[in-house]
Amino acid sequence: MDLGLAGKVVLITGGSGSIGGHLARAFAAEGASVAITYHRNEDGARQVAEDVRGLGGKAIVVRYDLTERESIRAAFDAVAAEWGGVDALVINASAIAGTKVDPVAFEDVPVEEWQPSLRADVEGSFHTVQAALPWMKKNGWGRIVFISANIVQRGATGDEAFVASKMALHGLSRTLATELAPEGVLVNVVAPGPTVTKGFLARVPEEFRQRLAGKSPEEIKRALNKGEPAGHISTPEDIAGLVLYFASAVNGNVTGSVVHVAGGK
């Protein structure tokens, strides 16, 4: 199916990570030009850009700090200078990965953790959307996809800052969906469950990692998938398919939705 993404310009925040990098490659495979942002992992972002170009796609790499408004504006200026503007925006970056191995009680959550999460994920998303909208409104077409997490629906002890900041984006996306629909701009949320990435594996409890030590890849896969309703933990590929749909021309009227990619959890 032609998703109508050929020639479109997509900016992905957090494009140097496992999910962001997979999204960049998936968009490139559909013919989109991709702006890959990074905060600290410049090498990872440049590797993703090489992968995109290897697929015959176009890519640029731009630094992006969710806590600095000028950094955000500079990134969009760089994209505009290269390709004229942004058609689709995927807000994937987050200050905190979520799902701590050793959570603490709420009264012990340090303000140094709480404030950066809300500042980056909420205020940073605010500035990001504001920077993208002029081009989308001018063209009468745009797509915005927020990457959240399914744990925000049920809460997660010890992850209060992450849950609060991501849930705020659910409310923001719903409001934007109503406001921007007449402008041809559709806004949706993808909420993955546990997803097999380097970050996820790094947060697996040490006891579990020790049990898996020396196991074959197939044995590790079976252990991770045990007890999952759909029989397996999500992969970046599972997430990418839905994000591409929301960001594409095939999506003609779906906006204001939150869709979980969590295998039934």
C-alpha positions in Angstrom: 0.0 0.0 0.0 1.3 3.5 -0.9 1.2 5.5 2.3 1.7 8.8 0.4 4.8 9.6 2.3 7.1 9.9 -0.6 8.5 13.5 -0.7 7.2 14.3 2.8 9.5 15.7 5.4 9.4 14.0 8.8 11.1 15.2 12.0 11.7 12.6 14.7 12.8 13.7 18.1 14.9 11.1 19.8 15.9 9.6 16.5 19.1 8.1 17.7 17.5 5.5 20.0 16.2 2.1 19.2 12.6 3.1 18.5 13.5 6.5 17.0 16.1 4.9 14.7 13.7 2.2 13.5 11.1 4.9 12.8 13.6 6.9 10.8 14.5 3.8 8.6 10.8 2.9 8.2 9.9 6.4 7.0 12.9 6.4 4.6 11.7 3.1 3.2 8.5 4.9 2.3 10.3 7.7 0.5 10.2 10.4 3.2 13.1 12.7 4.0 14.0 12.4 7.7 15.4 14.8 10.2 17.0 12.8 13.0 17.4 14.6 16.2 19.7 13.7 19.1 20.5 15.2 22.5 23.8 13.4 23.5 24.1 10.4 21.2 25.4 12.1 18.0 27.2 9.0 16.9 24.0 7.0 17.1 22.1 9.6 15.1 24.7 9.7 12.4 24.6 5.9 12.1 20.8 6.1 11.7 21.3 8.7 9.0 23.8 6.5 7.2 21.2 3.7 7.3 18.6 6.0 5.9 20.8 7.0 3.0 21.7 3.3 2.5 18.0 2.8 1.8 18.1 5.5 -0.8 16.5 8.1 1.5 17.5 11.6 2.5 18.5 12.4 6.1 19.9 15.2 8.2 21.1 15.1 11.8 20.3 17.9 14.1 21.0 18.4 17.8 17.8 18.8 19.9 17.5 19.7 23.6 13.9 19.5 24.8 14.7 21.9 27.6 16.1 24.6 25.4 13.6 26.6 23.2 16.4 28.0 21.1 17.8 24.5 20.4 14.3 23.5 19.2 13.9 26.5 17.0 17.4 26.0 15.5 16.6 22.4 14.6 13.5 23.5 12.7 15.3 26.2 11.0 17.9 23.7 9.8 15.2 21.4 8.5 13.5 24.4 6.7 16.8 25.4 5.2 17.3 21.9 3.8 13.8 21.0 2.7 11.5 24.0 3.2 9.5 22.8 6.3 8.1 19.8 8.1 5.1 17.7 7.1 5.0 15.2 9.9 6.3 15.3 13.4 7.0 12.3 15.7 7.7 13.3 19.3 9.5 10.3 20.6 12.2 11.8 22.9 11.7 11.6 26.6 13.7 12.8 29.6 13.2 9.6 31.5 12.9 6.1 30.1 10.3 5.0 32.6 9.8 1.6 34.5 12.6 1.8 37.0 14.2 -1.3 38.4 14.2 0.0 41.9 11.3 2.5 42.4 11.0 4.7 45.5 7.9 5.9 47.3 6.4 9.1 46.0 7.4 11.2 49.0 11.0 10.2 48.3 11.0 11.3 44.6 13.6 14.0 44.3 12.5 17.3 42.8 15.6 17.0 40.6 13.9 14.1 38.8 10.4 15.5 38.8 11.1 18.9 37.3 13.3 17.8 34.4 10.8 15.2 33.3 7.9 17.7 33.1 10.1 20.4 31.6 11.4 18.2 28.8 8.4 16.1 28.0 5.7 18.6 28.5 7.3 22.0 27.9 9.6 20.6 25.3 6.7 19.1 23.4 4.8 22.4 23.6 7.7 24.3 21.9 8.2 21.5 19.4 4.6 21.5 18.2 4.6 25.3 18.1 7.7 25.3 15.9 6.2 22.8 13.5 2.7 24.2 13.0 3.4 27.2 10.8 4.5 25.0 7.9 1.7 22.5 8.4 -1.0 25.2 8.5 0.5 26.9 5.5 0.3 23.6 3.5 -3.1 22.6 4.9 -1.7 19.2 5.8 0.2 17.9 8.8 0.6 14.9 11.0 1.7 14.8 14.7 2.3 11.6 16.6 3.2 11.5 20.3 5.0 8.4 21.5 3.7 7.7 25.1 3.6 4.5 27.1 0.7 2.2 28.0 1.7 2.3 31.7 0.3 5.8 32.0 -3.2 4.4 31.8 -2.7 2.2 34.9 0.1 4.0 36.7 3.4 2.8 37.9 4.8 3.1 41.4 8.1 4.9 41.3 7.6 6.3 37.8 5.4 9.2 38.9 7.3 11.9 36.9 7.3 9.8 33.7 3.6 8.9 34.0 2.6 12.5 34.8 4.5 14.0 31.9 3.3 11.4 29.4 -0.3 11.6 30.5 -0.1 15.4 30.1 0.7 14.8 26.4 -2.5 12.7 26.1 -4.6 15.7 27.1 -2.5 18.0 24.9 -2.9 15.8 21.9 -6.7 15.5 22.4 -7.0 19.3 22.6 -4.8 19.8 19.6 -6.7 17.3 17.6 -9.9 19.3 18.0 -8.2 22.7 17.3 -6.1 21.6 14.3 -8.5 19.3 12.4 -9.9 22.2 10.4 -6.3 23.0 9.3 -5.8 19.5 8.0 -3.5 18.6 10.9 -4.2 15.2 12.6 -2.8 14.4 16.1 -2.6 11.0 17.7 -0.8 9.1 20.4 0.9 5.7 20.2 1.4 4.1 23.6 3.7 1.1 23.5 4.0 -1.5 26.2 7.3 -3.1 27.1 9.3 -3.1 23.9 12.5 -5.0 23.2 15.2 -2.3 23.0 18.6 -1.8 24.6 17.0 0.5 27.1 14.4 -2.0 28.1 16.9 -4.8 28.5 19.1 -2.5 30.6 16.2 -2.0 33.0 15.4 -5.7 33.4 16.0 -6.7 37.0 19.5 -8.0 37.7 18.1 -11.3 39.1 16.3 -11.9 35.7 19.4 -11.0 33.8 21.5 -13.5 35.8 19.0 -16.2 35.0 19.4 -15.4 31.3 23.2 -15.4 31.4 24.6 -17.9 29.0 21.2 -18.6 27.4 20.7 -18.7 23.7 18.9 -15.8 21.9 15.9 -18.1 21.4 15.8 -19.0 25.1 16.0 -15.4 26.1 13.2 -14.5 23.7 11.0 -17.3 25.2 11.7 -16.0 28.7 10.8 -12.4 27.9 7.6 -13.4 26.1 6.4 -15.7 28.8 3.0 -14.6 30.2 2.4 -12.0 27.4 -1.2 -12.2 26.2 -0.3 -12.0 22.6 2.7 -14.3 23.1 5.4 -11.8 22.6 6.7 -8.4 23.9 6.4 -5.6 21.3 9.3 -4.8 19.0 10.1 -1.5 17.3 8.6 -2.9 14.1 5.3 -3.3 15.9 5.3 0.4 16.8 6.6 1.7 13.5 3.7 0.3 11.5 1.1 2.3 13.6 3.2 5.4 13.6 3.6 5.3 9.8 -0.1 5.0 9.4 -0.9 7.9 11.7 1.7 10.1 9.9 0.6 9.1 6.4 -1.8 10.3 3.8 -3.7 7.0 4.2 -4.8 8.4 7.6 -7.5 10.7 6.4 -9.6 11.2 9.4 -8.2 9.5 12.5 -7.3 12.1 15.1 -7.4 12.5 18.9 -6.8 8.8 19.4 -4.6 6.9 21.9 -3.7 3.5 20.6 -1.8 0.9 22.7 0.8 -1.4 21.2 1.0 -3.7 24.2 -0.1 -7.2 23.0 -3.3 -7.1 25.1 -1.9 -5.7 28.4 
